[in-house]
Amino acid sequence: MDKNQVLFLRFVEDQLKDYSPESMDEGFGTYYERVMMHRFLKKLVRDHDIETILEGPSDGISGIKGINSLPMVEEGCKLVYYTPSEKEKSTVEKTWKKIEKIAKRKTDIRVCKGSISRFPFDDNSFDLVWNFCIMEHLYNPLSVLKEMTRVSKRYILLAVQNVWNLGTFPHLVYHNVIGKPWDHGNVKRMSLAGIKGLLKGVKIIEVRKSRLLREEPKIVEKGMFDIPIWPDTWDMGVPGLSTKTTSLQSRSRSQASLNRLLAKEKSPLMGIASLVERGPMPKKIKLLWAHHVYALCEK
């Protein structure tokens, strides 16, 4: 395996330590993140006529693994979830079986394992290829983006952490004070500018009217989501917003998180938490509170 594969596999498997579909706690913070991401993804599917999806490689979320594409599956899309880890593959398969049991219906998803250097899919296989909080954790993100572009028919979606969030600098200080190495990825990739920089390295080669054209994917939509009233706490535990707790709490909250997502339950807290997200504030102000930014690119 090349260095990119080795380091990324280590990141994926570190994420899975002490983790299973039966013992995990998303907490309200990650639940809020999911609800807002679900709204965004559902709109994306409807606006762009998307039917087939590849999500991967892997999933950088701190909660339930492998279900980011759930809202698109609920819209009738076919999903392939891709990971370099056999352990993650097994975990994600168990999670989707749990979803089917709760929802009492089958889902059209397939979980595949393979190299991040070369995806085992033909050119132009999926309407949308995307991942969440992954590009900033890759040693060589450009090689992965090239593969994502190759297997996409039309769209590539990149969603990353937002380095401009008010919580980023305090958390950098926090890591320095406690002497813990920064383990949240390359901050140069955590912005729309970082995404644009990656896109410049991707050249789509096409023969058109006897001419060889080289073009990078174009950003057709960009923005931010997951903009609650609190700054991003990264991995610092905050009561009520934490993603880590005891196993007994984890079991109950995990089941509750899935049930709430599948039942589309509305919480009165969501209205308060989403005041910034829903409000008419200037984008530059919202950017300071946004936890994630994204770019939808067209091939």
N, C-alpha and C positions, 0 to 999 in steps of 0.2 A: 504494500500500500504506500502511496505517496504521503508526504507530510501533511497535506491538506486533509486527506482521509483520516490519518492517524489522530491528529489533533481534534478534528471535529467529532470523531467517534468517541474520543475521551470525554468531550463536552456533553454529548448526548447521554452517555452512560453515567456520568456524574450526576446528571439531572434526575436519573432514575434511582439513585441510592435511597433506600428506605421509602420507596414509593411503590404503590400498587393500586389498582382500581378500587380496592376495598378500604384503603386507608389514605385519604388525602383530604385536605381542607382548603377550599378556595377562598373562603372568607368573603366579606362584602366587597372589598376592593377589586378582587379579580372577577367576582360576579358582575360588578358594574362594567368592568372592561369587556366582558363577554357580551353583555346585553347591547352595548354600543357597537361592538364589532359585528354582532349578528345583524343589527339594523343596517349597517353599512353594506355588508355582504349580500343581504337579500336585495337591496336596491341595485347593487352592482349586477347581479344576475338578471334582474328584470330589465335594466336599462341597456344591457349589452348582449342579450340573447345568448347566454352561456348555458351549455348543456353538459359538457364534460370537463372535469377538473383534475389536475394533479397538484396535490399539496405536498411540499417537501423541498429539500430534504429535511425531515423532522419538524419539530415544533418547539419554539423557544419560550412558550408560556410557562408560568410558574405553577399552574394549576393542573387540571385534568388533561392528560396528554392525548393528542390526536383528534380532538373534536372541534377544532376551529372551523372546519368546513360544514359543520352540522346544519347551519341555516340554509346553505346552498343545497345540501342533500334534501332538506325539507321542501325546497322549491322544485324538486324533481331531478336534480343534477346527478350524474354518475361521478363517483369520487374514487381516485386512486391515491392512497396515502403512502408516501415513500420515505424510507429510513435506511441508514447504513447499519443499524443495530438490530440484531436478532431479539435481544431483550426488549427493546422498544416495540418491535413488531408484535411480539407476544402480548405486551401490555396493552397496546392500542386495540388489538383484536378483542381482548377481554372487555375493554371499555365499551366498544361498539356492541358487543353481545349484551352488555348490561343495558345499554340504551334501547336496544330492540326489546328487551324484556320489560323495561319500564313503559316504553311507548306501545308495546304489544303490536309491533309491525316490523317487517323486514326492511333493511336498508340496502341500497345499491352501492356498496363500498367494497374496495379491495385494498388490502395492506400488503405492500411489497418491500423487500429488502434488497439493497444493492449498493454499488459504489457511487460516491458523489462525483467521481471523476468522469464517469460515463453512465448516463441513465440507460436502463434496459428497455427503452421505448423508441419507436420509430419517429422520424421527423414529422412534425405537424400532427401530433397525436391528440392534443387536448385544446379545447377552446381557451382555457385559462390555466396557467401554471403560476403558483404563488407559494409564498411562505411567510411566516410571522416571527419576527425577532430572531432571524437566523443569519442574515448576511453579515451582521456585525460580529458574529462569532466564528467566521471562517478565516483561515489563514490565507486562502486565495479565493475570495468571493467571485472574482471575475470568471474563473473557470466554471464555477457552478452556474453563474448567470448565463454563460454561453450555452450550457446544457439546457437550462430552463427555456431559453429562447429557441433552441433547436427543436425541442419537442412540442412547443406551443404552435397552434394554428394561427393565433392572432394576439392574445393578451398575456402579459406578464405583470403580476402584481407583487410589489415589494412593500412590506410594512415593517418599520424598524422603531426602536426606542427613540425618544426625542431628547437630544442632548441639550436643547434650549429650555427644558423644563426647569422650573425654579428649584426643584429638589436635587438636581444633578451636582452642582458645586458643593453643597453641604455634604452630599454623600461621598464625593471625592475626598473631602477633608476627613470624613468619618473613617474611610479606609486607611488614610494616612496616619490618623491618630492611633487606631488599634493595630496598625502594622499588618493589615491584611491586603494582599495583592489585589489589584482591580481585576474582577472576574466577570464583568458585564459586557465584554466585547470592545471592539475598536470604536472609540467615540467619533472618529472621523467618518464613520459610516452611518452615524445616528442622526441623519438630517436629510432633507431633500437635496441639498448640495452634494452630500455623500453619494446618494443614489444616482444623481446626474453624472457624477464622476465615474461611477461604475459603467453606466450606459455608454459612455464614450469609448470604452474598451471593447464593446460588442459590435462587430461588423457583420451584417447580414449580406451574404454574397448571393446575388440574383442575376440571372441572364435575362435581359429584356430587350427585344428588338436588336439582337446581336451585340448588345453592349453589356459589359459586366458592371453592375452597380454595387456599391458598398455603402450601406446605410446602417445607422444605429437605431434601435427601437425608440419611438417617439413617445414622450409623456402626453397622454390625452386627458388625464385627470390627476389632480394631486390635492392633498389636503391633510387633515388630521382627524383623529377620533380618540375616544377615551379621554375626555376632558372633564374630570370631576372637580369638585371645589377644593380638593386637597392636592398638594404637589406629589410627584412621584416619590415614594419612599424606597424604591429599589428593593433591597433585601432586608431593610430594617423593620423589625416587627412593630406593628402598631395595633393595639387592641381593637378588634372589630374589623380591621382591614388586613390582618395577617394572613399569610399563605401557609404558615406552619404552626401546628399546635399538637396536642396529645393525640394518640391513636384513637381514643374513645370519642373525642370531639370530632376527629377527622372522619370517622365512619359515618356519624350522623349528618355532619354538614355536607359531606360529599354526596350522599344520597339526596339530601335536600336541594343541593345546587343543581343536580341533574333533573330532579323533579320540577323545580321552578323553571328551568330552561325549557324543558319539553312541554310543560303546561302553560307557558307564556304568562306566568303569574306576574302581577304588577305589585310593586312594593312602594308604599308612600315615601320611603327614604330615597327612591330613585328620582323622584321629582325634585327634591332638595339637592341631591348630589349632582344633578345634571343642569343646574342653573347656568353655569358657565357654558356648557356644551350647547344648550338651547338658546342662550341669550344672544342679543344683537351686538355683542362686543366686537371691536376690530380684530382682524386675524392676528395682528402682531401681539395683542394682549392674550388672545386665546392660546397662541403658541407657547407662552410662558407657563401655561397650565396643562397643555396637552401632554399625554403620556406617550402617544405614538403618532408618527407621520407616515404617509403612504404615497406611492406613485403608481398609477395604472399606466402601463406602457403598451403601445401597439406595435406589432411586428411589421 
